[in-house]
Amino acid sequence: MTNLKLRAFIPLFYLVWSDDLLTQKEFLTLQEFIGSQNWLSEKEKELLFSKVNVLNPPSREQLIDWKSEVEKIIQDKPSVRCIFDISVMLSGNDKTIIDLEQAFVKLENDLGILGEEVIGDFKKNAIIFTSNYKAVKRFDTEILTQILDGEQAKIIKKVKSVISRPEFAYETSTNTDVYREKVYDWCKILAEENLGNMAYPKQYGGGENLADYFAIMETLSYHDLSLVIKFGVQFGLWGMSIQSLGTEKHYIKYLKDIGSLKLPGCFAMTETNHGSNVKGLETTATYNHGDQTFTIHTPNENAQKEYIGNAAKHGQMATVFAKLIIGGNDYGINAFIVPLRHANGKVLKGITIGDCGLKMGLNGVDNGTIRFENVIIPKENMLDRFASINEKGEFESPIPSDNRRFFTMLGTLVGGRIGIPRSALAAAKSGLTITIRYSDQRKQFGPEGGSEVPILNYRMHQRRLIPLLAKTYAIHFALQYLTNRFITKNESEMQEIEALAAGMKAYSTWSTRDTLQECREACGGKGYLSENRIDALKNDTEIYTTFEGDNTVLMQLVAKNRLSEFRKSFGEMDAVGIINYVYENAKTAISEKNPIITRKTDDDHLLDDQFHLHAFLYREKTTLASAAKRLKKLIDGGLEPYDAFNVVQHQMIDVSQAYLERIILEQFQAAIQFIKDEKCKGILLKLYQLYALSQIERNKGWYLEDGYLEGVKTKAIRKMVNQLCWEIRPDAVSLVEAFDIPKSCLAAPIALY
Amino acid sequence: MTNLKLRAFIPLFYLVWSDDLLTQKEFLTLQEFIGSQNWLSEKEKELLFSKVNVLNPPSREQLIDWKSEVEKIIQDKPSVRCIFDISVMLSGNDKTIIDLEQAFVKLENDLGILGEEVIGDFKKNAIIFTSNYKAVKRFDTEILTQILDGEQAKIIKKVKSVISRPEFAYETSTNTDVYREKVYDWCKILAEENLGNMAYPKQYGGGENLADYFAIMETLSYHDLSLVIKFGVQFGLWGMSIQSLGTEKHYIKYLKDIGSLKLPGCFAMTETNHGSNVKGLETTATYNHGDQTFTIHTPNENAQKEYIGNAAKHGQMATVFAKLIIGGNDYGINAFIVPLRHANGKVLKGITIGDCGLKMGLNGVDNGTIRFENVIIPKENMLDRFASINEKGEFESPIPSDNRRFFTMLGTLVGGRIGIPRSALAAAKSGLTITIRYSDQRKQFGPEGGSEVPILNYRMHQRRLIPLLAKTYAIHFALQYLTNRFITKNESEMQEIEALAAGMKAYSTWSTRDTLQECREACGGKGYLSENRIDALKNDTEIYTTFEGDNTVLMQLVAKNRLSEFRKSFGEMDAVGIINYVYENAKTAISEKNPIITRKTDDDHLLDDQFHLHAFLYREKTTLASAAKRLKKLIDGGLEPYDAFNVVQHQMIDVSQAYLERIILEQFQAAIQFIKDEKCKGILLKLYQLYALSQIERNKGWYLEDGYLEGVKTKAIRKMVNQLCWEIRPDAVSLVEAFDIPKSCLAAPIALY
């Protein structure tokens, strides 16, 4: 185009022919614009029209020319910010064009273009933050590993060294029999290494170290999860049911052989018709006065034991939970040792074993069903720590209530609700390690003409992974706390610790579910290939939300415990009065004492751990008081309590969650306080802040509804969450390195480079 | 206790010894209470103390006696509402006791008991709503099935009859080879039934019925999902790439054999290093002027084709996407037919096939990698609808921009983004059918002494499943709408429809992911057993969120499209002005014109479809305007556009979601309008209301932050959601029956009774 003025149209021509968001409608828009320019001669209009004729497109070369003309003119002119600036320059700063600013800007809008965006595509040397961001080593990962491992560092190291041996190479066969045998063999090696009996008393060959036992469970979980579950069934459920529910005669007879895996066994509680509601178990243990024996019997098909680990193949004995019947009377659920198989594997008379068959995961564990047909066992096979039958054939127990006795028995088995969430957390750590390492290297898309960008640089990708990394760290410290509380517990703390374990089991396993789901998707197609192990991690831990107590049921239990505690704390007034008091008082504390806090958005405040703690505590107290209030109102209104509890189930989940998150927050704060290494402390502080603010953000609906926060503040929190994700991103790889998961366990090709 | 007064303590004794929430601390509380009662003689105090001595518990029989005394006295006295009432009655309405009301109530609180709850456990004949609720047949499921199937009822029926045949029994082998061959055999049967070529032109043996083709894809998805994906690869991706990108010479040569499955083939687009960003594909197709051929070549390891369905075993040819090089110049991505194997299965020279190996799911599909080492193909193998090479060896295309040409090519393949969300929806329907049928029958827990309760009667269980059922219905109608729009499209609508398809693909597949996750957990241990198929449904659809476009990437694309449309609609003012205008105007509309609407909570209003539509539209417009505004602000502030888009990625997801949900809402409303059967209309209306309110509830944080809703209203919405779940529960089984999934396809033992 020899008329310089006309060159003003070049960028528009280029865009309308090449941008994939512009359609035929936009050609019309541009044609109309040309037609309306009175300063153009008819001939000039003709020329311009010819460039935007849908029936006669320009050549590919013409398009490339236009583009390079634009590129040339804006090179080294970072001040250029809109299409109109380019048009002016191309026209040689023609006065006519300069005067057309308004018309051109309107045209851009009509075309749906944001000029500033488009210009990015023409600039070749622009500095793009998104592209240039990467992993940096800013702290010593070994020190952070020490902080995470704490006093269990030694045993963790030992377990890692065992599972890194060549014989622990993953089984790749899809044949279930092969897989089950491999897992069994692995368990034998662990038993030989004295890892299985770690928690048993020393006099029965054990290590008498429960803290180490939990650390073993957790560390084994970096390896195949069928292994850890088989291990947990044998040494945890089976062995510890003897240790917790039996007495010395049982310890002497069984514990050593259980610890060495000479005596593989099962924990047979769940029945087809009773999984969560184990109080309703139907298997019977009828006492026979004549020969002082029990008859173990499955009264109907749905009373069979189901999902029992170790039952389908290897278990030789089982701790069986059954209703004790003496003289026709029901004495509630008690536990009995029942032989299932000969040492040679042959199933005993009266026992019928079924195989649960293929499962979503954990196919290295031989889950089965067990039916008993009038199986006779000797009297001493009753696990008699909490109840026994005396010489006269009478029932005896230090706990007169059947209900309470059963819950006391269950309470001694709460260790499983510590082992499982720790195992789940380890699986989440594996998933995050694989995914974050991959996301740091995997590149996709990038600015026009520039190189592609690591996907972990994308804000959305950070949003998906980094808050979960923070949550994983948070849960780590909370589970350490739970373990310590459990190990050093006294009688009066038991109920609190049981509730906390139940809650943390649910919280941690749900977090793992969410984390691995996000990992799978964040790794795209690679995350779907079994070689990268996210499928196994996800499918194996999928049942963690169900076994050892269904999470939803556990959360209801935790909430009931909180309600009871709440009532005890406010005994001096009548219930409604208390509730109103707490409720209103909490509100007053916020809205009157701190009139500006609901709108406070400065960084110092948002990152202040006192603000976080206050917000978490407020939510905890308010959801609890509100649930109590609602329940009371419903019952006062004439609803049966059972129905009333049903109506508030949804709120009960909130009550438990708010309680658990306050504990987790406090424990994260506490853990950071004692860290000496300033660099590790710094990055953990950022993770802590991200955990705190992500949870507040996640619950922003509640906070806004309540009036504790206003919109301006929740928006500031969202921004801060994004900002923290961005700031932590360069440390993300180091943060997963600090989990120190053996490479042979990670195994995923996408994570190993 | 002969002194009647003392009998007032019986309920407390019973509770402190039997309630599992009371601990040793509570014994102390009770002891102190007894000690402080001046009206008791020392001897009486001694007697009472002896009943609450931790070291000397009462006998089991004593406990049972106390319980039965309480039960007797409150029988047929529904007016009894607190422990104190019982104490008074047991004391024979003693005046001393009556005067102690305050002290007793305080004691109850100190013990952490809510008397009203506890009494529920003593009442034997109470009417518990939760127990007595069950499935009812209130509408004709066949009519609803007709409504769902619409004009495709005939083909749907045919497909169901085919996949219900004995030869379609599920493959249970864990051997991948066996499974792949079975799936291949199934595909052959479907081809014989003329189901594969349904969309191809009649002159090439097809049925020329795209609507039926989509219905086939959807219905097949009630069966094994490997089957539907293998089917989709062969007849959809492979066949339709020929149909959409090729010209008549290709149709004549290939379409018939593809439709009959004589010629199995692949769609080879994705490369290891380029999955989402396919513009960056590196495979080259170099034109050889001398003999008018192309050389197809994989320039580096990471440019290999990956995840290609049909490649590992069966594919004989592939549509290969590669950069066209002529005379050393790059002409962008084009598509070429490349032979891979002889008909006898032998891989051709220059082709290297890898096997993707075991995957999380879809193991009946033989995904593989393909590498090309200077493979020569004739010129006519270029799919030349959008670009060709003329006799002179020059590149020719009606679309001069390489970028735009490639997106035009991709646009013709958008059918996959209709087939996949429909397949995903079918999988969600299967999962919901299994889970809701099971939950209606599975009983667990119940009021003390009463029978156990179907778990679908629990509010939390309803909350988990019924909103997802409503969402599944909502998506059903939206996908029908999308399909119709796609089939009747004209050129100018293509961009809108492409964006809608991309968005609905993401929305539907994410919904399926969430639904099946909830189904797995809601079925507990049974949901983990492969026999119940939730594992296969979940694992097979897991990759749906990734393939045919990663969901997160698609949502960004949809948002970009919305931004562009938004700009076009407001061309008359400058950008900032427009945004402010829309933004403020929308606010004004709410807060000034309807000053009470933000707090309106009556049922009629909450269930009003105009309220819903307004709320959805408001969210759509506001998120869009707000993202546009933020983007502009960031760029004006000096950020490069690429970085600015990165910063707002999170908001972009909201923009897309709000847009999609508005469309889904409208289509659900529209679908209901035309239903004649009043009963079906009634239940669909409830489902619609639940969908609408659940989505508002899910986004309540946003609505509250914005000020569109106030806390009092979001609370009322939560209650209404709960209420709707409760009201729909008796219809839930009928609502899944209406999906009319063949029993042999459901297969799950827990669903078939």
Interface residues (C-beta under 8 A of the other chain):
Chain A: W17 S18 D19 D20 L21 L22 T23 Q24 K25 E26 P57 P58 S59 R60 Q62 L63 R81 V105 K106 L107 N109 D110 L111 G112 I113 L114 E116 E117 V118 I119 G120 K123 A126 I127 I128 F129 T130 S131 T172 T174 N175 T176 T270 N273 H274 G275 S276 N277 G280 E306 Y307 Y331 C356 G357 L358 K359 M360 G361 F395 S397 P398 I399 P400 S401 D402 N403 R404 F407 K443 Q444 F445 G446 P447 E452 N457 Y458 R459 M460 H461 R463 R464 E491 S492 M494 Q495 R513 Q517 R520 E521 G524 G525 G527 Y528 L529 S530 E531 I534 D535 K538 N539 E542 I543 T545 T546 F547 D550 N551 T552 Q556 K560 N561 L563 S564 E565 F566 R567 K568 F570 G571 E572 M573 D574 A575 I578 L631 K632 I635 D636 L639 E640 P641 Y642 D643 A644 F645 N646 V647 Q649 H650 I653 K700 G701 L704 E705 D706 G707 G711 T714 K715 R718 N722
Chain B: W17 S18 D19 D20 L21 L22 T23 Q24 K25 P57 P58 S59 R60 Q62 L63 R81 V105 K106 L107 N109 D110 L111 G112 I113 L114 E116 E117 V118 I119 G120 K123 A126 I127 I128 F129 T130 S131 T172 T174 N175 T176 T270 N273 H274 G275 S276 N277 G280 E306 Y307 Y331 C356 G357 L358 K359 M360 G361 F395 S397 P398 I399 P400 S401 D402 N403 R404 F407 K443 Q444 F445 G446 P447 E452 N457 Y458 R459 M460 H461 R463 R464 E491 S492 M494 Q495 R513 Q517 R520 E521 G524 G525 G527 Y528 L529 S530 E531 I534 D535 K538 N539 E542 I543 T545 T546 F547 D550 N551 T552 Q556 K560 N561 L563 S564 E565 F566 R567 K568 F570 G571 E572 M573 D574 A575 I578 L631 K632 I635 D636 L639 E640 P641 Y642 D643 A644 F645 N646 V647 Q649 H650 I653 K700 G701 L704 E705 D706 G707 G711 T714 K715 R718 N722
